[in-house]
Amino acid sequence: MSEFLGRGWKFPVRINGRGGLSWSEGEESIGEAIWIILGTPKRTRIAEPEFGCGIHDLVFAPGTPNTLALVRREVRQALTRWEPRIDVLDVRAVSHPQEPNLLDVTVDYRIRANNAMHNLVYPFYINEGSV
């Protein structure tokens, strides 16, 4: 099964005890790929400018219900386009009363190869640079 799910460099890239690259496989590889997609702003990769997620365009947006809806839409679109090994089941964006600039973006997904259900929480800060 892990052959189908893939193998790639560990994220973040690190060196193992033998001086070679560390690798991730299977379901771990998918989680790391999701993290890379969500953490990459669009237009930052020269060879693939559309790669990544549009949430980074919302960094200075107000923490309104409209912004939360835009975050959910951008995350769903990015993962649907760039991670073919999963089905995105649900995306939720919740702000914290104690930290109004922090959104927890929760992605529920199913791995297509084995129907395993997973979720990932990605912290996203809006209004960066404000006090």
Backbone atoms as SQL, in Angstrom:
CREATE TABLE atoms (id INTEGER PRIMARY KEY, chain TEXT, resi INTEGER, resn TEXT, atom TEXT, x REAL, y REAL, z REAL);
INSERT INTO atoms VALUES
  (1, 'A', 1, 'MET', 'N', 0.812, -1.195, 0.000),
  (2, 'A', 1, 'MET', 'CA', 0.000, 0.000, 0.000),
  (3, 'A', 1, 'MET', 'C', 0.859, 1.264, 0.000),
  (4, 'A', 2, 'SER', 'N', 1.976, 1.263, 0.754),
  (5, 'A', 2, 'SER', 'CA', 2.785, 2.476, 0.824),
  (6, 'A', 2, 'SER', 'C', 3.398, 2.818, -0.534),
  (7, 'A', 3, 'GLU', 'N', 3.570, 1.810, -1.423),
  (8, 'A', 3, 'GLU', 'CA', 4.095, 2.096, -2.751),
  (9, 'A', 3, 'GLU', 'C', 3.144, 3.021, -3.500),
  (10, 'A', 4, 'PHE', 'N', 1.851, 2.763, -3.362),
  (11, 'A', 4, 'PHE', 'CA', 0.862, 3.586, -4.042),
  (12, 'A', 4, 'PHE', 'C', 0.795, 4.982, -3.427),
  (13, 'A', 5, 'LEU', 'N', 0.897, 5.059, -2.103),
  (14, 'A', 5, 'LEU', 'CA', 0.782, 6.347, -1.430),
  (15, 'A', 5, 'LEU', 'C', 2.020, 7.197, -1.605),
  (16, 'A', 6, 'GLY', 'N', 3.127, 6.588, -1.947),
  (17, 'A', 6, 'GLY', 'CA', 4.309, 7.347, -2.294),
  (18, 'A', 6, 'GLY', 'C', 5.361, 7.440, -1.210),
  (19, 'A', 7, 'ARG', 'N', 6.485, 7.947, -1.638),
  (20, 'A', 7, 'ARG', 'CA', 7.634, 8.155, -0.759),
  (21, 'A', 7, 'ARG', 'C', 8.321, 9.417, -1.237),
  (22, 'A', 8, 'GLY', 'N', 8.748, 10.237, -0.304),
  (23, 'A', 8, 'GLY', 'CA', 9.423, 11.476, -0.678),
  (24, 'A', 8, 'GLY', 'C', 10.270, 11.996, 0.451),
  (25, 'A', 9, 'TRP', 'N', 10.923, 13.106, 0.191),
  (26, 'A', 9, 'TRP', 'CA', 11.749, 13.724, 1.219),
  (27, 'A', 9, 'TRP', 'C', 10.885, 14.093, 2.407),
  (28, 'A', 10, 'LYS', 'N', 11.409, 13.901, 3.586),
  (29, 'A', 10, 'LYS', 'CA', 10.734, 14.302, 4.812),
  (30, 'A', 10, 'LYS', 'C', 10.588, 15.816, 4.806),
  (31, 'A', 11, 'PHE', 'N', 9.502, 16.303, 5.345),
  (32, 'A', 11, 'PHE', 'CA', 9.285, 17.742, 5.438),
  (33, 'A', 11, 'PHE', 'C', 9.194, 18.138, 6.896),
  (34, 'A', 12, 'PRO', 'N', 9.982, 19.100, 7.345),
  (35, 'A', 12, 'PRO', 'CA', 11.026, 19.777, 6.587),
  (36, 'A', 12, 'PRO', 'C', 12.183, 18.835, 6.282),
  (37, 'A', 13, 'VAL', 'N', 12.913, 19.167, 5.230),
  (38, 'A', 13, 'VAL', 'CA', 14.028, 18.324, 4.789),
  (39, 'A', 13, 'VAL', 'C', 15.038, 18.223, 5.929),
  (40, 'A', 14, 'ARG', 'N', 15.480, 16.974, 6.206),
  (41, 'A', 14, 'ARG', 'CA', 16.482, 16.770, 7.253),
  (42, 'A', 14, 'ARG', 'C', 17.421, 15.633, 6.875),
  (43, 'A', 15, 'ILE', 'N', 18.547, 15.633, 7.539),
  (44, 'A', 15, 'ILE', 'CA', 19.571, 14.619, 7.324),
  (45, 'A', 15, 'ILE', 'C', 19.401, 13.535, 8.385),
  (46, 'A', 16, 'ASN', 'N', 19.511, 12.259, 7.956),
  (47, 'A', 16, 'ASN', 'CA', 19.385, 11.161, 8.921),
  (48, 'A', 16, 'ASN', 'C', 20.741, 10.867, 9.562),
  (49, 'A', 17, 'GLY', 'N', 20.773, 9.900, 10.447),
  (50, 'A', 17, 'GLY', 'CA', 21.983, 9.559, 11.194),
  (51, 'A', 17, 'GLY', 'C', 23.125, 9.049, 10.335),
  (52, 'A', 18, 'ARG', 'N', 22.835, 8.609, 9.117),
  (53, 'A', 18, 'ARG', 'CA', 23.883, 8.100, 8.227),
  (54, 'A', 18, 'ARG', 'C', 24.344, 9.144, 7.225),
  (55, 'A', 19, 'GLY', 'N', 23.848, 10.380, 7.376),
  (56, 'A', 19, 'GLY', 'CA', 24.281, 11.455, 6.485),
  (57, 'A', 19, 'GLY', 'C', 23.466, 11.573, 5.214),
  (58, 'A', 20, 'GLY', 'N', 22.430, 10.754, 5.069),
  (59, 'A', 20, 'GLY', 'CA', 21.569, 10.846, 3.894),
  (60, 'A', 20, 'GLY', 'C', 20.288, 11.601, 4.220),
  (61, 'A', 21, 'LEU', 'N', 19.429, 11.716, 3.236),
  (62, 'A', 21, 'LEU', 'CA', 18.150, 12.396, 3.446),
  (63, 'A', 21, 'LEU', 'C', 17.179, 11.504, 4.198),
  (64, 'A', 22, 'SER', 'N', 16.358, 12.111, 5.041),
  (65, 'A', 22, 'SER', 'CA', 15.267, 11.387, 5.692),
  (66, 'A', 22, 'SER', 'C', 14.088, 11.342, 4.733),
  (67, 'A', 23, 'TRP', 'N', 13.361, 10.229, 4.758),
  (68, 'A', 23, 'TRP', 'CA', 12.236, 10.030, 3.858),
  (69, 'A', 23, 'TRP', 'C', 10.952, 9.819, 4.649),
  (70, 'A', 24, 'SER', 'N', 9.847, 10.155, 4.035),
  (71, 'A', 24, 'SER', 'CA', 8.555, 9.814, 4.621),
  (72, 'A', 24, 'SER', 'C', 7.800, 8.980, 3.601),
  (73, 'A', 25, 'GLU', 'N', 6.973, 8.081, 4.113),
  (74, 'A', 25, 'GLU', 'CA', 6.236, 7.174, 3.235),
  (75, 'A', 25, 'GLU', 'C', 4.783, 7.092, 3.651),
  (76, 'A', 26, 'GLY', 'N', 3.960, 6.645, 2.725),
  (77, 'A', 26, 'GLY', 'CA', 2.575, 6.320, 3.018),
  (78, 'A', 26, 'GLY', 'C', 1.764, 7.497, 3.524),
  (79, 'A', 27, 'GLU', 'N', 1.001, 7.240, 4.568),
  (80, 'A', 27, 'GLU', 'CA', 0.080, 8.241, 5.107),
  (81, 'A', 27, 'GLU', 'C', 0.822, 9.455, 5.660),
  (82, 'A', 28, 'GLU', 'N', 2.008, 9.239, 6.207),
  (83, 'A', 28, 'GLU', 'CA', 2.820, 10.353, 6.687),
  (84, 'A', 28, 'GLU', 'C', 3.193, 11.281, 5.530),
  (85, 'A', 29, 'SER', 'N', 3.500, 10.697, 4.383),
  (86, 'A', 29, 'SER', 'CA', 3.842, 11.467, 3.193),
  (87, 'A', 29, 'SER', 'C', 2.675, 12.354, 2.756),
  (88, 'A', 30, 'ILE', 'N', 1.463, 11.838, 2.865),
  (89, 'A', 30, 'ILE', 'CA', 0.283, 12.617, 2.480),
  (90, 'A', 30, 'ILE', 'C', 0.091, 13.798, 3.435),
  (91, 'A', 31, 'GLY', 'N', 0.213, 13.557, 4.732),
  (92, 'A', 31, 'GLY', 'CA', 0.090, 14.650, 5.700),
  (93, 'A', 31, 'GLY', 'C', 1.111, 15.747, 5.456),
  (94, 'A', 32, 'GLU', 'N', 2.336, 15.360, 5.151),
  (95, 'A', 32, 'GLU', 'CA', 3.378, 16.344, 4.877),
  (96, 'A', 32, 'GLU', 'C', 3.088, 17.098, 3.577),
  (97, 'A', 33, 'ALA', 'N', 2.552, 16.401, 2.569),
  (98, 'A', 33, 'ALA', 'CA', 2.199, 17.056, 1.306),
  (99, 'A', 33, 'ALA', 'C', 1.104, 18.093, 1.527),
  (100, 'A', 34, 'ILE', 'N', 0.115, 17.767, 2.355),
  (101, 'A', 34, 'ILE', 'CA', -0.953, 18.725, 2.666),
  (102, 'A', 34, 'ILE', 'C', -0.358, 19.953, 3.335),
  (103, 'A', 35, 'TRP', 'N', 0.538, 19.739, 4.288),
  (104, 'A', 35, 'TRP', 'CA', 1.178, 20.846, 4.994),
  (105, 'A', 35, 'TRP', 'C', 1.946, 21.739, 4.012),
  (106, 'A', 36, 'ILE', 'N', 2.647, 21.129, 3.050),
  (107, 'A', 36, 'ILE', 'CA', 3.395, 21.893, 2.048),
  (108, 'A', 36, 'ILE', 'C', 2.442, 22.712, 1.186),
  (109, 'A', 37, 'ILE', 'N', 1.349, 22.109, 0.741),
  (110, 'A', 37, 'ILE', 'CA', 0.379, 22.825, -0.102),
  (111, 'A', 37, 'ILE', 'C', -0.187, 24.020, 0.645),
  (112, 'A', 38, 'LEU', 'N', -0.629, 23.807, 1.883),
  (113, 'A', 38, 'LEU', 'CA', -1.232, 24.899, 2.651),
  (114, 'A', 38, 'LEU', 'C', -0.218, 25.964, 3.036),
  (115, 'A', 39, 'GLY', 'N', 1.030, 25.586, 3.217),
  (116, 'A', 39, 'GLY', 'CA', 2.065, 26.528, 3.628),
  (117, 'A', 39, 'GLY', 'C', 2.727, 27.280, 2.492),
  (118, 'A', 40, 'THR', 'N', 2.390, 26.940, 1.261),
  (119, 'A', 40, 'THR', 'CA', 3.016, 27.583, 0.108),
  (120, 'A', 40, 'THR', 'C', 2.077, 28.627, -0.491),
  (121, 'A', 41, 'PRO', 'N', 2.462, 29.900, -0.437),
  (122, 'A', 41, 'PRO', 'CA', 1.638, 30.916, -1.095),
  (123, 'A', 41, 'PRO', 'C', 1.699, 30.760, -2.619),
  (124, 'A', 42, 'LYS', 'N', 0.577, 31.000, -3.277),
  (125, 'A', 42, 'LYS', 'CA', 0.580, 30.994, -4.738),
  (126, 'A', 42, 'LYS', 'C', 1.558, 32.042, -5.244),
  (127, 'A', 43, 'ARG', 'N', 2.075, 31.806, -6.439),
  (128, 'A', 43, 'ARG', 'CA', 2.997, 32.709, -7.127),
  (129, 'A', 43, 'ARG', 'C', 4.384, 32.772, -6.493),
  (130, 'A', 44, 'THR', 'N', 4.736, 31.802, -5.643),
  (131, 'A', 44, 'THR', 'CA', 6.078, 31.810, -5.047),
  (132, 'A', 44, 'THR', 'C', 7.001, 30.778, -5.678),
  (133, 'A', 45, 'ARG', 'N', 6.459, 29.869, -6.456),
  (134, 'A', 45, 'ARG', 'CA', 7.297, 28.873, -7.143),
  (135, 'A', 45, 'ARG', 'C', 7.358, 29.244, -8.617),
  (136, 'A', 46, 'ILE', 'N', 8.543, 29.556, -9.068),
  (137, 'A', 46, 'ILE', 'CA', 8.718, 30.055, -10.427),
  (138, 'A', 46, 'ILE', 'C', 8.264, 29.032, -11.468),
  (139, 'A', 47, 'ALA', 'N', 8.612, 27.766, -11.275),
  (140, 'A', 47, 'ALA', 'CA', 8.265, 26.746, -12.254),
  (141, 'A', 47, 'ALA', 'C', 6.786, 26.367, -12.219),
  (142, 'A', 48, 'GLU', 'N', 6.114, 26.639, -11.105),
  (143, 'A', 48, 'GLU', 'CA', 4.690, 26.278, -10.956),
  (144, 'A', 48, 'GLU', 'C', 3.998, 27.369, -10.143),
  (145, 'A', 49, 'PRO', 'N', 3.742, 28.547, -10.751),
  (146, 'A', 49, 'PRO', 'CA', 3.228, 29.683, -9.985),
  (147, 'A', 49, 'PRO', 'C', 1.839, 29.473, -9.387),
  (148, 'A', 50, 'GLU', 'N', 1.053, 28.567, -9.913),
  (149, 'A', 50, 'GLU', 'CA', -0.281, 28.324, -9.352),
  (150, 'A', 50, 'GLU', 'C', -0.262, 27.340, -8.195),
  (151, 'A', 51, 'PHE', 'N', 0.895, 26.700, -7.944),
  (152, 'A', 51, 'PHE', 'CA', 0.986, 25.746, -6.841),
  (153, 'A', 51, 'PHE', 'C', 0.832, 26.469, -5.518),
  (154, 'A', 52, 'GLY', 'N', 0.161, 25.833, -4.584),
  (155, 'A', 52, 'GLY', 'CA', 0.021, 26.369, -3.242),
  (156, 'A', 52, 'GLY', 'C', -1.417, 26.697, -2.924),
  (157, 'A', 53, 'CYS', 'N', -1.585, 27.538, -1.929),
  (158, 'A', 53, 'CYS', 'CA', -2.917, 27.854, -1.415),
  (159, 'A', 53, 'CYS', 'C', -3.103, 29.367, -1.344),
  (160, 'A', 54, 'GLY', 'N', -4.270, 29.832, -1.734),
  (161, 'A', 54, 'GLY', 'CA', -4.571, 31.259, -1.766),
  (162, 'A', 54, 'GLY', 'C', -4.852, 31.890, -0.420),
  (163, 'A', 55, 'ILE', 'N', -4.771, 31.125, 0.675),
  (164, 'A', 55, 'ILE', 'CA', -5.063, 31.727, 1.984),
  (165, 'A', 55, 'ILE', 'C', -4.061, 32.816, 2.345),
  (166, 'A', 56, 'HIS', 'N', -2.872, 32.737, 1.791),
  (167, 'A', 56, 'HIS', 'CA', -1.844, 33.716, 2.140),
  (168, 'A', 56, 'HIS', 'C', -2.175, 35.106, 1.610),
  (169, 'A', 57, 'ASP', 'N', -3.075, 35.190, 0.644),
  (170, 'A', 57, 'ASP', 'CA', -3.558, 36.486, 0.176),
  (171, 'A', 57, 'ASP', 'C', -4.488, 37.135, 1.206),
  (172, 'A', 58, 'LEU', 'N', -4.894, 36.375, 2.217),
  (173, 'A', 58, 'LEU', 'CA', -5.837, 36.859, 3.227),
  (174, 'A', 58, 'LEU', 'C', -5.165, 37.229, 4.548),
  (175, 'A', 59, 'VAL', 'N', -3.849, 37.316, 4.555),
  (176, 'A', 59, 'VAL', 'CA', -3.115, 37.554, 5.802),
  (177, 'A', 59, 'VAL', 'C', -3.605, 38.812, 6.511),
  (178, 'A', 60, 'PHE', 'N', -3.905, 39.869, 5.783),
  (179, 'A', 60, 'PHE', 'CA', -4.330, 41.119, 6.414),
  (180, 'A', 60, 'PHE', 'C', -5.840, 41.316, 6.375),
  (181, 'A', 61, 'ALA', 'N', -6.579, 40.270, 6.095),
  (182, 'A', 61, 'ALA', 'CA', -8.044, 40.360, 6.062),
  (183, 'A', 61, 'ALA', 'C', -8.598, 40.405, 7.485),
  (184, 'A', 62, 'PRO', 'N', -9.749, 41.029, 7.652),
  (185, 'A', 62, 'PRO', 'CA', -10.362, 41.039, 8.995),
  (186, 'A', 62, 'PRO', 'C', -10.880, 39.654, 9.347),
  (187, 'A', 63, 'GLY', 'N', -10.978, 39.369, 10.623),
  (188, 'A', 63, 'GLY', 'CA', -11.449, 38.050, 11.069),
  (189, 'A', 63, 'GLY', 'C', -12.964, 37.949, 11.055),
  (190, 'A', 64, 'THR', 'N', -13.553, 38.140, 9.896),
  (191, 'A', 64, 'THR', 'CA', -15.009, 38.121, 9.751),
  (192, 'A', 64, 'THR', 'C', -15.476, 36.763, 9.251),
  (193, 'A', 65, 'PRO', 'N', -16.774, 36.490, 9.341),
  (194, 'A', 65, 'PRO', 'CA', -17.301, 35.245, 8.762),
  (195, 'A', 65, 'PRO', 'C', -16.980, 35.111, 7.266),
  (196, 'A', 66, 'ASN', 'N', -16.941, 36.222, 6.552),
  (197, 'A', 66, 'ASN', 'CA', -16.602, 36.180, 5.135),
  (198, 'A', 66, 'ASN', 'C', -15.172, 35.689, 4.929),
  (199, 'A', 67, 'THR', 'N', -14.252, 36.169, 5.757),
  (200, 'A', 67, 'THR', 'CA', -12.859, 35.724, 5.663),
  (201, 'A', 67, 'THR', 'C', -12.751, 34.231, 5.974),
  (202, 'A', 68, 'LEU', 'N', -13.475, 33.770, 6.991),
  (203, 'A', 68, 'LEU', 'CA', -13.455, 32.343, 7.325),
  (204, 'A', 68, 'LEU', 'C', -13.967, 31.506, 6.155),
  (205, 'A', 69, 'ALA', 'N', -14.998, 31.984, 5.482),
  (206, 'A', 69, 'ALA', 'CA', -15.537, 31.267, 4.323),
  (207, 'A', 69, 'ALA', 'C', -14.514, 31.245, 3.184),
  (208, 'A', 70, 'LEU', 'N', -13.813, 32.349, 2.978),
  (209, 'A', 70, 'LEU', 'CA', -12.781, 32.399, 1.936),
  (210, 'A', 70, 'LEU', 'C', -11.636, 31.442, 2.257),
  (211, 'A', 71, 'VAL', 'N', -11.236, 31.369, 3.526),
  (212, 'A', 71, 'VAL', 'CA', -10.185, 30.438, 3.931),
  (213, 'A', 71, 'VAL', 'C', -10.620, 29.011, 3.629),
  (214, 'A', 72, 'ARG', 'N', -11.829, 28.651, 4.011),
  (215, 'A', 72, 'ARG', 'CA', -12.328, 27.290, 3.749),
  (216, 'A', 72, 'ARG', 'C', -12.324, 26.984, 2.256),
  (217, 'A', 73, 'ARG', 'N', -12.781, 27.934, 1.454),
  (218, 'A', 73, 'ARG', 'CA', -12.831, 27.724, 0.005),
  (219, 'A', 73, 'ARG', 'C', -11.432, 27.549, -0.591),
  (220, 'A', 74, 'GLU', 'N', -10.501, 28.414, -0.188),
  (221, 'A', 74, 'GLU', 'CA', -9.143, 28.344, -0.731),
  (222, 'A', 74, 'GLU', 'C', -8.450, 27.038, -0.356),
  (223, 'A', 75, 'VAL', 'N', -8.631, 26.588, 0.877),
  (224, 'A', 75, 'VAL', 'CA', -8.022, 25.333, 1.325),
  (225, 'A', 75, 'VAL', 'C', -8.602, 24.164, 0.536),
  (226, 'A', 76, 'ARG', 'N', -9.913, 24.113, 0.401),
  (227, 'A', 76, 'ARG', 'CA', -10.556, 23.025, -0.339),
  (228, 'A', 76, 'ARG', 'C', -10.090, 23.004, -1.798),
  (229, 'A', 77, 'GLN', 'N', -10.055, 24.167, -2.437),
  (230, 'A', 77, 'GLN', 'CA', -9.625, 24.233, -3.834),
  (231, 'A', 77, 'GLN', 'C', -8.179, 23.785, -4.007),
  (232, 'A', 78, 'ALA', 'N', -7.302, 24.240, -3.115),
  (233, 'A', 78, 'ALA', 'CA', -5.883, 23.883, -3.229),
  (234, 'A', 78, 'ALA', 'C', -5.678, 22.383, -3.056),
  (235, 'A', 79, 'LEU', 'N', -6.306, 21.796, -2.054),
  (236, 'A', 79, 'LEU', 'CA', -6.107, 20.368, -1.807),
  (237, 'A', 79, 'LEU', 'C', -6.758, 19.515, -2.893),
  (238, 'A', 80, 'THR', 'N', -7.885, 19.954, -3.398),
  (239, 'A', 80, 'THR', 'CA', -8.537, 19.213, -4.486),
  (240, 'A', 80, 'THR', 'C', -7.663, 19.229, -5.732),
  (241, 'A', 81, 'ARG', 'N', -7.032, 20.349, -5.991),
  (242, 'A', 81, 'ARG', 'CA', -6.197, 20.454, -7.189),
  (243, 'A', 81, 'ARG', 'C', -4.846, 19.754, -7.047),
  (244, 'A', 82, 'TRP', 'N', -4.197, 19.899, -5.886),
  (245, 'A', 82, 'TRP', 'CA', -2.802, 19.486, -5.773),
  (246, 'A', 82, 'TRP', 'C', -2.551, 18.189, -5.025),
  (247, 'A', 83, 'GLU', 'N', -3.539, 17.607, -4.392),
  (248, 'A', 83, 'GLU', 'CA', -3.305, 16.335, -3.684),
  (249, 'A', 83, 'GLU', 'C', -4.321, 15.297, -4.157),
  (250, 'A', 84, 'PRO', 'N', -3.996, 14.583, -5.244),
  (251, 'A', 84, 'PRO', 'CA', -4.940, 13.632, -5.836),
  (252, 'A', 84, 'PRO', 'C', -5.127, 12.342, -5.037),
  (253, 'A', 85, 'ARG', 'N', -4.312, 12.131, -4.000),
  (254, 'A', 85, 'ARG', 'CA', -4.433, 10.894, -3.224),
  (255, 'A', 85, 'ARG', 'C', -5.527, 10.955, -2.170),
  (256, 'A', 86, 'ILE', 'N', -6.172, 12.121, -2.018),
  (257, 'A', 86, 'ILE', 'CA', -7.181, 12.264, -0.964),
  (258, 'A', 86, 'ILE', 'C', -8.498, 12.796, -1.508),
  (259, 'A', 87, 'ASP', 'N', -9.555, 12.570, -0.734),
  (260, 'A', 87, 'ASP', 'CA', -10.834, 13.248, -0.915),
  (261, 'A', 87, 'ASP', 'C', -10.992, 14.168, 0.285),
  (262, 'A', 88, 'VAL', 'N', -11.207, 15.446, 0.033),
  (263, 'A', 88, 'VAL', 'CA', -11.428, 16.403, 1.111),
  (264, 'A', 88, 'VAL', 'C', -12.874, 16.263, 1.561),
  (265, 'A', 89, 'LEU', 'N', -13.072, 15.884, 2.802),
  (266, 'A', 89, 'LEU', 'CA', -14.418, 15.677, 3.340),
  (267, 'A', 89, 'LEU', 'C', -14.986, 16.940, 3.959),
  (268, 'A', 90, 'ASP', 'N', -14.160, 17.679, 4.690),
  (269, 'A', 90, 'ASP', 'CA', -14.642, 18.883, 5.354),
  (270, 'A', 90, 'ASP', 'C', -13.466, 19.797, 5.647),
  (271, 'A', 91, 'VAL', 'N', -13.717, 21.093, 5.589),
  (272, 'A', 91, 'VAL', 'CA', -12.736, 22.101, 5.966),
  (273, 'A', 91, 'VAL', 'C', -13.434, 23.064, 6.918),
  (274, 'A', 92, 'ARG', 'N', -12.823, 23.273, 8.079),
  (275, 'A', 92, 'ARG', 'CA', -13.370, 24.203, 9.065),
  (276, 'A', 92, 'ARG', 'C', -12.293, 25.226, 9.421),
  (277, 'A', 93, 'ALA', 'N', -12.718, 26.459, 9.593),
  (278, 'A', 93, 'ALA', 'CA', -11.813, 27.524, 10.048),
  (279, 'A', 93, 'ALA', 'C', -12.453, 28.163, 11.264),
  (280, 'A', 94, 'VAL', 'N', -11.743, 28.139, 12.375),
  (281, 'A', 94, 'VAL', 'CA', -12.276, 28.645, 13.637),
  (282, 'A', 94, 'VAL', 'C', -11.275, 29.629, 14.218),
  (283, 'A', 95, 'SER', 'N', -11.750, 30.800, 14.614),
  (284, 'A', 95, 'SER', 'CA', -10.870, 31.757, 15.268),
  (285, 'A', 95, 'SER', 'C', -10.958, 31.586, 16.778),
  (286, 'A', 96, 'HIS', 'N', -9.915, 32.037, 17.454),
  (287, 'A', 96, 'HIS', 'CA', -9.838, 31.911, 18.905),
  (288, 'A', 96, 'HIS', 'C', -10.156, 33.246, 19.570),
  (289, 'A', 97, 'PRO', 'N', -11.015, 33.241, 20.596),
  (290, 'A', 97, 'PRO', 'CA', -11.295, 34.497, 21.295),
  (291, 'A', 97, 'PRO', 'C', -10.047, 35.065, 21.986),
  (292, 'A', 98, 'GLN', 'N', -9.174, 34.191, 22.490),
  (293, 'A', 98, 'GLN', 'CA', -7.957, 34.656, 23.171),
  (294, 'A', 98, 'GLN', 'C', -6.911, 35.165, 22.175),
  (295, 'A', 99, 'GLU', 'N', -6.894, 34.606, 20.990),
  (296, 'A', 99, 'GLU', 'CA', -5.952, 35.016, 19.946),
  (297, 'A', 99, 'GLU', 'C', -6.744, 35.305, 18.677),
  (298, 'A', 100, 'PRO', 'N', -7.266, 36.513, 18.548),
  (299, 'A', 100, 'PRO', 'CA', -8.134, 36.810, 17.415),
  (300, 'A', 100, 'PRO', 'C', -7.438, 36.738, 16.057),
  (301, 'A', 101, 'ASN', 'N', -6.116, 36.770, 16.038),
  (302, 'A', 101, 'ASN', 'CA', -5.392, 36.687, 14.770),
  (303, 'A', 101, 'ASN', 'C', -5.109, 35.254, 14.328),
  (304, 'A', 102, 'LEU', 'N', -5.438, 34.279, 15.166),
  (305, 'A', 102, 'LEU', 'CA', -5.142, 32.885, 14.856),
  (306, 'A', 102, 'LEU', 'C', -6.403, 32.157, 14.401),
  (307, 'A', 103, 'LEU', 'N', -6.285, 31.483, 13.275),
  (308, 'A', 103, 'LEU', 'CA', -7.343, 30.595, 12.802),
  (309, 'A', 103, 'LEU', 'C', -6.808, 29.170, 12.838),
  (310, 'A', 104, 'ASP', 'N', -7.593, 28.262, 13.368),
  (311, 'A', 104, 'ASP', 'CA', -7.281, 26.844, 13.238),
  (312, 'A', 104, 'ASP', 'C', -8.064, 26.332, 12.046),
  (313, 'A', 105, 'VAL', 'N', -7.345, 25.899, 11.034),
  (314, 'A', 105, 'VAL', 'CA', -7.980, 25.355, 9.835),
  (315, 'A', 105, 'VAL', 'C', -7.893, 23.838, 9.948),
  (316, 'A', 106, 'THR', 'N', -9.027, 23.193, 10.108),
  (317, 'A', 106, 'THR', 'CA', -9.082, 21.741, 10.254),
  (318, 'A', 106, 'THR', 'C', -9.555, 21.127, 8.943),
  (319, 'A', 107, 'VAL', 'N', -8.770, 20.182, 8.457),
  (320, 'A', 107, 'VAL', 'CA', -9.102, 19.484, 7.214),
  (321, 'A', 107, 'VAL', 'C', -9.363, 18.020, 7.553),
  (322, 'A', 108, 'ASP', 'N', -10.566, 17.561, 7.248),
  (323, 'A', 108, 'ASP', 'CA', -10.895, 16.137, 7.352),
  (324, 'A', 108, 'ASP', 'C', -10.784, 15.558, 5.953),
  (325, 'A', 109, 'TYR', 'N', -10.034, 14.470, 5.826),
  (326, 'A', 109, 'TYR', 'CA', -9.840, 13.889, 4.501),
  (327, 'A', 109, 'TYR', 'C', -9.801, 12.370, 4.576),
  (328, 'A', 110, 'ARG', 'N', -10.043, 11.768, 3.434),
  (329, 'A', 110, 'ARG', 'CA', -9.999, 10.313, 3.301),
  (330, 'A', 110, 'ARG', 'C', -8.951, 9.981, 2.244),
  (331, 'A', 111, 'ILE', 'N', -8.103, 9.028, 2.577),
  (332, 'A', 111, 'ILE', 'CA', -7.104, 8.560, 1.618),
  (333, 'A', 111, 'ILE', 'C', -7.805, 7.603, 0.650),
  (334, 'A', 112, 'ARG', 'N', -7.733, 7.889, -0.613),
  (335, 'A', 112, 'ARG', 'CA', -8.467, 7.125, -1.622),
  (336, 'A', 112, 'ARG', 'C', -8.030, 5.666, -1.702),
  (337, 'A', 113, 'ALA', 'N', -6.755, 5.405, -1.483),
  (338, 'A', 113, 'ALA', 'CA', -6.233, 4.051, -1.665),
  (339, 'A', 113, 'ALA', 'C', -6.756, 3.057, -0.642),
  (340, 'A', 114, 'ASN', 'N', -7.026, 3.535, 0.580),
  (341, 'A', 114, 'ASN', 'CA', -7.424, 2.588, 1.628),
  (342, 'A', 114, 'ASN', 'C', -8.620, 3.055, 2.460),
  (343, 'A', 115, 'ASN', 'N', -9.233, 4.168, 2.057),
  (344, 'A', 115, 'ASN', 'CA', -10.393, 4.743, 2.752),
  (345, 'A', 115, 'ASN', 'C', -10.113, 5.125, 4.201),
  (346, 'A', 116, 'ALA', 'N', -8.864, 5.282, 4.575),
  (347, 'A', 116, 'ALA', 'CA', -8.522, 5.705, 5.938),
  (348, 'A', 116, 'ALA', 'C', -8.867, 7.186, 6.102),
  (349, 'A', 117, 'MET', 'N', -9.511, 7.496, 7.224),
  (350, 'A', 117, 'MET', 'CA', -9.913, 8.869, 7.512),
  (351, 'A', 117, 'MET', 'C', -8.847, 9.529, 8.393),
  (352, 'A', 118, 'HIS', 'N', -8.537, 10.780, 8.086),
  (353, 'A', 118, 'HIS', 'CA', -7.541, 11.538, 8.841),
  (354, 'A', 118, 'HIS', 'C', -8.014, 12.975, 8.968),
  (355, 'A', 119, 'ASN', 'N', -7.374, 13.689, 9.870),
  (356, 'A', 119, 'ASN', 'CA', -7.566, 15.128, 9.896),
  (357, 'A', 119, 'ASN', 'C', -6.246, 15.793, 10.216),
  (358, 'A', 120, 'LEU', 'N', -6.168, 17.048, 9.855),
  (359, 'A', 120, 'LEU', 'CA', -4.966, 17.831, 10.045),
  (360, 'A', 120, 'LEU', 'C', -5.410, 19.220, 10.470),
  (361, 'A', 121, 'VAL', 'N', -4.742, 19.799, 11.449),
  (362, 'A', 121, 'VAL', 'CA', -5.041, 21.166, 11.876),
  (363, 'A', 121, 'VAL', 'C', -3.868, 22.048, 11.479),
  (364, 'A', 122, 'TYR', 'N', -4.169, 23.051, 10.669),
  (365, 'A', 122, 'TYR', 'CA', -3.155, 23.977, 10.174),
  (366, 'A', 122, 'TYR', 'C', -3.388, 25.343, 10.821),
  (367, 'A', 123, 'PRO', 'N', -2.429, 25.869, 11.585),
  (368, 'A', 123, 'PRO', 'CA', -2.601, 27.196, 12.183),
  (369, 'A', 123, 'PRO', 'C', -2.322, 28.272, 11.137),
  (370, 'A', 124, 'PHE', 'N', -3.239, 29.213, 11.031),
  (371, 'A', 124, 'PHE', 'CA', -3.085, 30.292, 10.052),
  (372, 'A', 124, 'PHE', 'C', -3.343, 31.624, 10.737),
  (373, 'A', 125, 'TYR', 'N', -2.383, 32.537, 10.598),
  (374, 'A', 125, 'TYR', 'CA', -2.506, 33.844, 11.240),
  (375, 'A', 125, 'TYR', 'C', -2.982, 34.885, 10.231),
  (376, 'A', 126, 'ILE', 'N', -4.026, 35.609, 10.611),
  (377, 'A', 126, 'ILE', 'CA', -4.474, 36.749, 9.821),
  (378, 'A', 126, 'ILE', 'C', -4.072, 38.013, 10.564),
  (379, 'A', 127, 'ASN', 'N', -4.078, 39.121, 9.882),
  (380, 'A', 127, 'ASN', 'CA', -3.709, 40.411, 10.470),
  (381, 'A', 127, 'ASN', 'C', -2.310, 40.369, 11.066),
  (382, 'A', 128, 'GLU', 'N', -1.378, 39.719, 10.384),
  (383, 'A', 128, 'GLU', 'CA', -0.010, 39.687, 10.878),
  (384, 'A', 128, 'GLU', 'C', 0.556, 41.107, 10.910),
  (385, 'A', 129, 'GLY', 'N', 1.356, 41.355, 11.886),
  (386, 'A', 129, 'GLY', 'CA', 1.978, 42.650, 12.012),
  (387, 'A', 129, 'GLY', 'C', 1.152, 43.650, 12.801),
  (388, 'A', 130, 'SER', 'N', -0.090, 43.298, 13.147),
  (389, 'A', 130, 'SER', 'CA', -0.887, 44.205, 13.955),
  (390, 'A', 130, 'SER', 'C', -0.708, 43.865, 15.427),
  (391, 'A', 131, 'VAL', 'N', -1.000, 44.790, 16.278),
  (392, 'A', 131, 'VAL', 'CA', -0.859, 44.554, 17.710),
  (393, 'A', 131, 'VAL', 'C', -2.183, 44.484, 18.401);
